[in-house]
Amino acid sequence: MTRTRGRLLLVAMAMQLSAWGSAYAAGPAFMHTGGRTTQPVGHYEFCQRMPGECSERTPGGAPVELTRKLWAAIVNINNSVNTRIKPRTDMENYGVEEYWAYPDNGYGDCEDYALEKRRELMDAGVPAGNLLMTVARQPNGDGHAVLTVRTSLGEFILDNLDTKVLSWTDTDYTYLKRQSDQNSGVWVTINDGRSDAVASVR
């Protein structure tokens, strides 16, 4: 990494850390979820290969308390993964159209970035029930995967297409479905009141 790029990354991180106060003042914003829905095929196959990653059950788990320390960890992990991992499609990486995996070879697409952020935040002590793989639709209609972090101050999106950690309400995505906060192998619908979206992507 060049010295200039390193300085820019530090400035971006400092700005995100200063945004903690704004998150605190804004008040919680949580997605409205519905009933059980289909699991994305890529996540299903990921669970078949790594069943331990999809068996976490956290019944009744409350959102994790968002402290300054946790906010700093969230911002740091989001920036670190976005910087370390290089974009590459599943076809380029694995020779198949859809393949969810940890980007251990240094390359990945949107869901691989999100999986890595989830893994690193779990290693930092955040419960699995507060780290939810989430499927959304971009404004251009393309499908996209991000990580939703459930906190006492609302739900925040970690995205490989954005350097900022934003409240889900501050993004321009249409949210379709995500992992259940009670069982990481189950997916539920998201009733995104900002649009008439339906959970139709893989």
C-alpha positions as CSV (number, residue, x, y, z in Angstrom):
1,M,0.0,0.0,0.0
2,T,1.4,3.4,-0.9
3,R,1.9,6.0,1.8
4,T,-0.7,8.3,0.3
5,R,-3.3,5.5,0.1
6,G,-2.5,4.6,3.7
7,R,-3.1,8.2,4.8
8,L,-6.4,8.3,2.9
9,L,-7.5,5.1,4.6
10,L,-6.6,6.5,8.0
11,V,-8.6,9.7,7.3
12,A,-11.6,7.6,6.1
13,M,-11.4,5.5,9.3
14,A,-11.2,8.6,11.5
15,M,-14.3,10.0,9.8
16,Q,-16.2,6.8,10.4
17,L,-15.1,6.6,14.0
18,S,-16.3,10.2,14.5
19,A,-19.7,9.1,13.1
20,W,-20.3,6.9,16.2
21,G,-21.8,10.0,17.9
22,S,-24.2,10.5,15.0
23,A,-25.2,6.8,15.2
24,Y,-25.9,7.2,18.9
25,A,-28.0,10.3,18.4
26,A,-30.0,9.0,15.5
27,G,-31.7,6.3,17.5
28,P,-32.2,2.6,16.5
29,A,-33.4,1.6,13.1
30,F,-34.2,-2.1,12.6
31,M,-35.4,-3.9,9.5
32,H,-38.9,-5.5,9.6
33,T,-38.5,-9.2,9.0
34,G,-41.1,-11.7,8.1
35,G,-41.4,-15.5,7.9
36,R,-39.0,-18.1,6.8
37,T,-38.0,-18.0,3.1
38,T,-35.7,-19.8,0.7
39,Q,-32.0,-20.0,1.5
40,P,-29.8,-18.6,-1.3
41,V,-28.4,-21.6,-3.2
42,G,-24.8,-20.3,-2.7
43,H,-25.3,-20.2,1.1
44,Y,-27.0,-23.6,1.1
45,E,-24.0,-25.1,-0.6
46,F,-21.7,-23.2,1.7
47,C,-23.5,-24.8,4.7
48,Q,-23.3,-28.2,3.1
49,R,-19.5,-27.9,2.9
50,M,-19.1,-26.2,6.3
51,P,-22.1,-27.2,8.5
52,G,-20.5,-25.7,11.6
53,E,-20.8,-22.3,10.0
54,C,-24.6,-22.5,9.7
55,S,-25.7,-24.2,13.0
56,E,-25.4,-21.2,15.4
57,R,-28.7,-20.8,17.3
58,T,-29.2,-17.8,19.5
59,P,-32.9,-17.9,20.5
60,G,-34.0,-14.6,22.1
61,G,-30.6,-13.0,21.5
62,A,-30.6,-9.2,22.0
63,P,-28.8,-6.9,19.6
64,V,-25.2,-6.5,20.6
65,E,-24.4,-3.3,22.6
66,L,-22.8,-0.7,20.3
67,T,-19.9,0.8,22.2
68,R,-17.2,3.0,20.9
69,K,-14.8,0.0,21.0
70,L,-17.1,-2.1,18.9
71,W,-17.8,0.6,16.5
72,A,-14.1,1.0,16.0
73,A,-13.8,-2.7,15.4
74,I,-16.6,-2.7,12.9
75,V,-15.1,0.2,10.9
76,N,-11.6,-1.3,11.0
77,I,-12.7,-4.7,9.9
78,N,-14.9,-3.3,7.1
79,N,-12.0,-1.2,5.8
80,S,-9.4,-4.0,6.2
81,V,-11.4,-6.6,4.3
82,N,-12.4,-4.1,1.6
83,T,-8.7,-3.3,1.2
84,R,-7.2,-6.8,1.4
85,I,-9.6,-8.7,-0.8
86,K,-9.5,-8.1,-4.5
87,P,-12.7,-8.3,-6.5
88,R,-13.2,-11.4,-8.7
89,T,-16.3,-13.1,-9.9
90,D,-17.1,-16.7,-8.9
91,M,-16.7,-17.7,-12.6
92,E,-13.2,-16.2,-12.6
93,N,-12.4,-17.6,-9.2
94,Y,-14.0,-21.0,-9.1
95,G,-15.2,-21.7,-12.6
96,V,-18.9,-21.7,-11.5
97,E,-21.6,-19.0,-11.6
98,E,-22.4,-19.0,-7.8
99,Y,-20.0,-20.1,-5.1
100,W,-20.0,-18.7,-1.5
101,A,-16.7,-19.1,0.3
102,Y,-14.2,-17.3,2.5
103,P,-11.8,-15.4,0.3
104,D,-8.8,-17.1,1.7
105,N,-7.0,-16.8,-1.7
106,G,-7.3,-13.0,-1.5
107,Y,-10.1,-12.8,-4.1
108,G,-13.9,-12.8,-3.9
109,D,-17.2,-11.2,-4.8
110,C,-19.8,-9.5,-2.6
111,E,-20.9,-12.5,-0.5
112,D,-17.3,-13.5,0.1
113,Y,-16.4,-10.1,1.5
114,A,-19.5,-10.3,3.7
115,L,-18.6,-13.8,4.9
116,E,-15.1,-12.7,5.8
117,K,-16.3,-9.7,7.8
118,R,-18.8,-11.9,9.6
119,R,-16.0,-14.4,10.5
120,E,-13.7,-11.6,11.8
121,L,-16.4,-9.9,13.8
122,M,-17.3,-13.3,15.4
123,D,-13.6,-13.7,16.3
124,A,-13.9,-10.3,17.9
125,G,-16.7,-11.5,20.1
126,V,-19.9,-10.4,18.3
127,P,-22.5,-13.2,18.5
128,A,-23.5,-14.9,15.3
129,G,-27.1,-13.9,15.8
130,N,-26.1,-10.2,15.3
131,L,-24.1,-10.8,12.1
132,L,-26.5,-11.6,9.3
133,M,-25.7,-12.3,5.7
134,T,-28.2,-10.3,3.7
135,V,-29.4,-10.2,0.1
136,A,-30.5,-6.9,-1.5
137,R,-31.2,-5.4,-4.9
138,Q,-29.1,-2.5,-6.2
139,P,-30.8,0.5,-7.9
140,N,-29.8,-1.0,-11.3
141,G,-31.6,-4.2,-10.4
142,D,-28.6,-6.4,-9.8
143,G,-28.5,-8.7,-6.8
144,H,-26.0,-8.0,-4.1
145,A,-24.9,-9.4,-0.7
146,V,-23.9,-7.5,2.3
147,L,-23.4,-8.1,6.1
148,T,-26.0,-6.6,8.5
149,V,-24.8,-6.0,12.0
150,R,-27.6,-5.9,14.6
151,T,-26.7,-3.5,17.5
152,S,-28.4,-1.7,20.3
153,L,-28.3,1.5,18.2
154,G,-29.9,-0.1,15.1
155,E,-28.7,-2.2,12.1
156,F,-25.7,-1.3,10.1
157,I,-24.5,-2.5,6.6
158,L,-20.9,-3.6,5.8
159,D,-20.5,-3.4,2.1
160,N,-17.7,-4.1,-0.3
161,L,-19.0,-1.3,-2.6
162,D,-18.9,1.4,0.0
163,T,-16.1,2.4,2.4
164,K,-18.6,3.8,4.9
165,V,-20.5,1.7,7.5
166,L,-24.1,3.0,7.1
167,S,-27.4,2.5,8.8
168,W,-29.5,0.3,6.5
169,T,-31.9,3.1,6.1
170,D,-29.1,5.3,4.6
171,T,-28.3,3.0,1.8
172,D,-30.0,2.9,-1.6
173,Y,-30.5,-0.9,-1.7
174,T,-33.8,-2.8,-1.6
175,Y,-33.5,-5.4,1.1
176,L,-35.0,-8.8,0.3
177,K,-34.0,-11.5,2.8
178,R,-31.4,-12.4,5.4
179,Q,-30.2,-14.9,7.9
180,S,-32.5,-15.4,10.9
181,D,-31.1,-13.8,14.1
182,Q,-32.1,-17.1,15.8
183,N,-30.6,-19.7,13.5
184,S,-27.8,-18.9,11.0
185,G,-28.9,-21.8,8.7
186,V,-32.4,-20.2,8.3
187,W,-33.4,-17.2,6.1
188,V,-36.3,-14.8,6.6
189,T,-37.9,-12.2,4.4
190,I,-37.3,-8.5,4.8
191,N,-40.3,-6.2,4.5
192,D,-38.5,-3.2,3.2
193,G,-41.2,-0.6,3.5
194,R,-39.3,1.8,1.2
195,S,-40.3,-0.2,-1.9
196,D,-42.5,-3.0,-3.2
197,A,-39.6,-5.5,-3.4
198,V,-40.1,-9.2,-3.3
199,A,-37.4,-11.8,-2.4
200,S,-36.8,-13.0,-5.9
201,V,-33.0,-13.2,-6.2
202,R,-30.9,-16.3,-5.5
